[in-house]
């Protein structure tokens, strides 16, 4: 988490430092962008229960990617995801019980308050829908896919007309039933906070 926070902090600090320098054309209607980077997901604690035993899902990190389109200078849509996060699972009584893979897919509408302005620094906020697919569960256990809300804040720092550094943080609502033998035996309940950084390419 420390490394990702440093990356995000560096993007924000550099943004303010460069804001007074010569501007570049940025954030125009019709722009298409792709993003790639690395993020840390903090799952917090108290992540549900299994057969009455408190469940904890360990935090994890991995590579992220996404793409988007600007309908206007200030409003756009973004679809992003990541590689599978493999989370270790443990309970208060039984201890370690294996691991589970989580792959999030997010569809968001973003608002850029400085869109259309010749500014190297482009903050944004977004909200939308999160779909989370679980796989790789322990033997004879299944966890249903989850649908929930997601929100994010971020910042792009333009290096050239087409390349920028990106930092962001997001919060998602992830909740699903845990089943074995067709019976519900518990619930996984996460509100993952993800902090990441990377590069945005704009076309």
C-alpha positions as CSV (number, residue, x, y, z in Angstrom):
1,X,0.0,0.0,0.0
2,X,2.9,2.4,0.8
3,X,4.3,2.2,-2.7
4,X,1.0,2.9,-4.4
5,X,0.3,5.8,-2.0
6,X,3.7,7.2,-3.0
7,X,2.9,6.9,-6.7
8,X,-0.4,8.7,-6.3
9,X,1.1,11.4,-4.1
10,X,3.8,12.0,-6.6
11,X,1.2,12.4,-9.4
12,X,-0.7,15.0,-7.4
13,X,2.4,16.9,-6.2
14,X,3.8,17.0,-9.7
15,X,0.5,18.2,-11.0
16,X,0.5,21.3,-8.8
17,X,4.1,22.0,-9.6
18,X,3.5,21.9,-13.3
19,X,0.1,23.7,-13.3
20,X,1.7,27.1,-14.0
21,X,3.8,25.8,-16.9
22,X,2.8,25.9,-20.6
23,X,-0.5,24.2,-21.2
24,X,-1.3,21.5,-23.6
25,X,-4.5,20.7,-25.4
26,X,-6.4,18.2,-23.2
27,X,-9.8,16.7,-22.6
28,X,-11.8,17.2,-25.7
29,X,-15.2,15.7,-26.8
30,X,-14.6,12.6,-28.8
31,X,-11.3,11.7,-27.1
32,X,-10.6,8.0,-26.5
33,X,-8.2,6.9,-23.8
34,X,-6.7,3.7,-22.4
35,X,-5.2,3.2,-19.0
36,X,-2.8,0.8,-17.4
37,X,-1.2,0.6,-13.9
38,X,-0.9,-1.0,-10.6
39,X,-3.2,-0.9,-7.6
40,X,-3.5,-2.0,-4.0
41,X,-7.0,-3.1,-2.7
42,X,-7.6,-2.8,1.0
43,X,-10.5,-5.1,2.0
44,X,-10.6,-3.9,5.6
45,X,-11.8,-6.3,8.3
46,X,-15.0,-8.1,9.3
47,X,-15.7,-9.4,5.8
48,X,-18.7,-11.6,6.6
49,X,-19.0,-15.0,8.1
50,X,-18.9,-18.8,7.3
51,X,-21.0,-21.1,9.5
52,X,-21.2,-18.4,12.1
53,X,-17.4,-17.9,12.2
54,X,-16.2,-14.4,11.3
55,X,-14.5,-14.2,7.9
56,X,-11.5,-12.0,7.0
57,X,-10.4,-11.4,3.4
58,X,-6.8,-10.3,3.1
59,X,-5.8,-7.3,1.1
60,X,-4.1,-7.8,-2.3
61,X,-2.5,-5.9,-5.2
62,X,-2.2,-6.3,-8.9
63,X,-2.2,-4.8,-12.4
64,X,-5.2,-2.7,-13.7
65,X,-6.4,-1.6,-17.1
66,X,-9.2,0.3,-18.7
67,X,-10.6,2.4,-21.6
68,X,-12.9,5.3,-21.9
69,X,-14.6,7.9,-24.2
70,X,-15.4,11.5,-23.7
71,X,-18.9,12.5,-24.8
72,X,-18.3,16.2,-24.0
73,X,-15.2,18.1,-22.7
74,X,-16.4,17.4,-19.1
75,X,-18.3,14.1,-19.2
76,X,-17.2,10.6,-20.3
77,X,-17.6,6.9,-19.7
78,X,-14.9,4.5,-18.5
79,X,-14.8,0.6,-18.4
80,X,-12.0,-0.8,-16.3
81,X,-10.9,-4.0,-14.7
82,X,-7.8,-5.8,-13.4
83,X,-6.0,-9.1,-13.3
84,X,-7.5,-11.5,-10.7
85,X,-6.8,-10.6,-7.1
86,X,-6.0,-13.8,-5.2
87,X,-7.2,-13.1,-1.6
88,X,-6.2,-15.3,1.3
89,X,-9.1,-16.2,3.6
90,X,-9.1,-16.9,7.3
91,X,-11.7,-17.1,10.1
92,X,-11.4,-16.3,13.9
93,X,-11.9,-20.0,14.9
94,X,-10.6,-22.1,12.0
95,X,-7.7,-19.9,10.9
96,X,-6.6,-20.1,7.3
97,X,-9.2,-21.7,5.0
98,X,-7.7,-21.2,1.6
99,X,-8.0,-18.4,-0.9
100,X,-10.4,-17.0,-3.5
101,X,-9.9,-15.1,-6.8
102,X,-11.7,-11.8,-7.3
103,X,-12.0,-10.0,-10.6
104,X,-13.8,-6.7,-10.7
105,X,-15.3,-5.0,-13.7
106,X,-16.4,-1.4,-13.4
107,X,-18.5,0.8,-15.6
108,X,-18.4,4.5,-14.6
109,X,-19.5,7.9,-15.7
110,X,-16.7,10.4,-15.1
111,X,-17.0,14.2,-14.6
112,X,-14.0,16.4,-15.4
113,X,-14.5,19.9,-13.9
114,X,-11.5,21.3,-15.9
115,X,-12.4,19.5,-19.1
116,X,-12.0,21.7,-22.2
117,X,-9.5,24.0,-20.5
118,X,-5.9,24.1,-21.4
119,X,-4.7,22.6,-18.1
120,X,-2.1,19.9,-17.5
121,X,-3.9,18.9,-14.4
122,X,-7.3,17.1,-15.0
123,X,-9.0,15.9,-11.8
124,X,-12.2,13.8,-12.1
125,X,-14.8,12.1,-10.1
126,X,-16.9,9.1,-11.2
127,X,-19.7,6.8,-10.2
128,X,-21.2,3.6,-11.6
129,X,-21.7,-0.1,-11.3
130,X,-19.3,-2.8,-10.1
131,X,-19.5,-6.4,-11.2
132,X,-17.3,-8.8,-9.2
133,X,-16.7,-12.4,-10.3
134,X,-15.4,-14.9,-7.8
135,X,-13.5,-18.0,-8.7
136,X,-10.9,-20.5,-7.3
137,X,-12.9,-21.1,-4.2
138,X,-12.0,-23.8,-1.7
139,X,-13.2,-27.3,-2.6
140,X,-17.1,-27.7,-2.6
141,X,-17.6,-24.0,-1.9
142,X,-19.1,-21.5,-4.4
143,X,-19.4,-17.7,-4.1
144,X,-21.9,-16.0,-6.4
145,X,-21.0,-13.0,-8.5
146,X,-21.7,-9.6,-7.0
147,X,-23.3,-6.4,-8.3
148,X,-23.0,-3.1,-6.5
149,X,-22.2,0.6,-6.6
150,X,-18.7,2.1,-7.1
151,X,-17.3,5.6,-6.8
152,X,-13.9,7.0,-7.7
153,X,-11.8,10.1,-7.6
154,X,-8.7,10.6,-9.8
155,X,-6.2,12.9,-11.5
156,X,-4.5,12.9,-14.8
157,X,-1.3,14.9,-15.2
158,X,-0.6,15.6,-18.9
159,X,3.0,15.1,-20.0
160,X,2.3,15.5,-23.7
161,X,-0.9,15.8,-25.7
162,X,-1.4,12.1,-25.6
163,X,0.4,10.8,-22.5
164,X,-0.4,11.5,-18.8
165,X,0.3,10.1,-15.4
166,X,-2.7,8.9,-13.5
167,X,-3.6,8.4,-9.9
168,X,-6.9,7.4,-8.4
169,X,-8.8,5.9,-5.5
170,X,-12.1,4.0,-5.6
171,X,-14.6,2.5,-3.2
172,X,-17.0,-0.4,-4.2
173,X,-19.8,-2.3,-2.5
174,X,-19.2,-6.0,-2.9
175,X,-21.4,-8.6,-1.2
176,X,-22.3,-12.2,-2.0
177,X,-23.6,-15.5,-0.6
178,X,-21.3,-18.4,0.2
179,X,-22.7,-21.8,-0.7
180,X,-21.8,-25.4,-0.2
181,X,-23.9,-28.3,-1.4
182,X,-26.5,-25.9,-2.7
183,X,-27.1,-24.4,0.8
184,X,-26.1,-20.9,1.9
185,X,-23.6,-21.2,4.7
186,X,-22.4,-17.6,5.0
187,X,-21.7,-14.3,3.4
188,X,-18.8,-12.4,2.1
189,X,-19.2,-8.7,2.6
190,X,-16.4,-6.4,1.4
191,X,-16.1,-2.7,0.8
192,X,-12.8,-2.6,-1.0
193,X,-10.9,0.6,-1.2
194,X,-8.5,0.6,-4.1
195,X,-5.6,3.1,-4.6
196,X,-3.6,3.0,-7.8
197,X,-1.3,4.8,-10.2
198,X,-0.3,4.4,-13.8
199,X,-0.3,5.9,-17.3
200,X,-3.1,7.2,-19.5
201,X,-2.8,7.2,-23.3
202,X,-5.2,9.5,-25.2
203,X,-6.1,9.4,-28.8
